[in-house]
């Protein structure tokens, strides 16, 4: 079955960087949109970034523009989130998401989710 598995989370000091990976399997993911979301303790899930099937179109939350970069390598069935200039407010569990429905990239409805990877940014 379709499966998404995140990795790369960890502890980092403010101003540092992390690179998250999302390994996709079980389906042909490379022709559909994918995205990253995050959820901090006591808060609702928040959109971070999305990427179109080819990787040529991206969409970012204002809070991460200029700091985070989403990318994908369809040959490896992997999506990435490069996070630079990290801030304590970036601390959250980060989830990758996918779908097999054609929607505008700005429509943030996804049916498949990974289990999440913890990112903690210390001040």
C-alpha positions in Angstrom: 0.0 0.0 0.0 1.0 3.6 -0.3 3.4 4.7 2.4 5.3 7.8 3.3 8.2 7.7 5.8 9.9 10.9 7.1 13.5 11.1 8.4 16.1 13.6 9.2 14.6 15.3 12.2 16.6 16.1 15.3 18.0 18.7 17.6 19.5 21.9 16.2 20.5 25.3 17.6 18.7 28.4 16.4 20.2 29.5 13.1 21.2 26.0 12.1 20.0 23.8 9.3 18.3 20.4 8.8 17.4 18.4 5.8 14.3 16.3 6.0 13.5 13.4 3.7 10.3 11.7 2.8 10.5 8.2 1.2 7.5 7.3 -0.8 6.6 3.7 -1.7 3.8 1.4 -2.6 2.4 3.6 -5.4 3.5 5.7 -8.3 4.0 9.0 -6.5 6.0 10.8 -9.1 3.0 12.2 -11.1 1.2 13.8 -8.2 1.7 16.7 -5.7 3.3 16.3 -2.4 3.8 18.5 0.6 5.2 19.2 4.1 3.1 20.1 7.2 4.1 20.6 10.8 2.4 20.5 14.2 3.7 22.0 17.4 2.4 20.9 20.8 -1.0 22.3 21.6 -1.4 23.7 18.1 -3.2 22.7 14.9 -1.4 21.2 11.9 0.2 23.9 9.8 1.0 24.0 6.1 4.7 24.4 5.4 5.4 23.8 1.7 4.1 21.9 -1.4 5.6 20.8 -4.6 3.9 19.9 -7.9 4.4 16.5 -9.5 7.3 17.6 -11.7 9.1 19.6 -9.1 8.9 22.8 -11.1 6.1 24.5 -9.2 6.4 25.1 -5.4 4.2 26.8 -2.8 5.4 28.0 0.6 3.8 29.3 3.8 4.9 32.9 4.4 6.5 31.9 7.7 9.1 29.8 5.9 9.7 31.6 2.6 13.4 32.3 2.0 14.4 29.8 4.7 13.0 26.5 3.6 13.3 24.8 0.2 11.1 21.9 -0.9 12.3 19.6 -3.7 11.8 16.1 -5.0 13.6 13.4 -6.8 11.0 11.3 -8.5 13.6 8.7 -9.7 14.3 8.0 -6.0 10.7 8.4 -4.9 11.9 10.9 -2.3 10.8 14.4 -1.3 13.0 16.8 0.7 12.7 19.8 2.9 15.9 21.8 3.3 15.5 24.0 6.4 17.9 26.9 7.0 18.1 29.7 9.5 15.9 27.7 11.9 14.1 29.4 14.7 12.7 28.1 17.9 9.2 28.6 16.5 10.0 26.0 13.9 10.0 23.3 16.6 7.3 20.8 15.6 6.6 17.3 14.3 7.0 17.5 10.5 4.9 15.4 8.3 5.1 14.6 4.6 1.9 14.3 2.7 0.8 13.0 -0.7 -2.2 12.5 -2.8 -3.4 10.9 -6.0 -6.0 13.4 -7.0 -5.4 16.4 -9.3 -5.9 19.6 -7.4 -4.5 23.1 -7.6 -1.3 23.2 -5.6 -2.7 25.8 -3.2 -5.5 23.4 -2.2 -4.1 21.7 0.8 -6.1 18.5 0.9 -3.9 15.4 1.1 -5.0 11.8 1.8 -1.7 10.1 2.6 0.5 11.0 5.5 3.7 9.9 7.1 4.2 9.3 10.8 6.2 12.5 11.3 9.7 13.4 12.4 10.5 15.6 15.4 12.4 18.9 14.8 13.5 20.7 17.9 15.2 24.1 17.6 16.9 25.4 20.7 17.4 29.1 21.5 
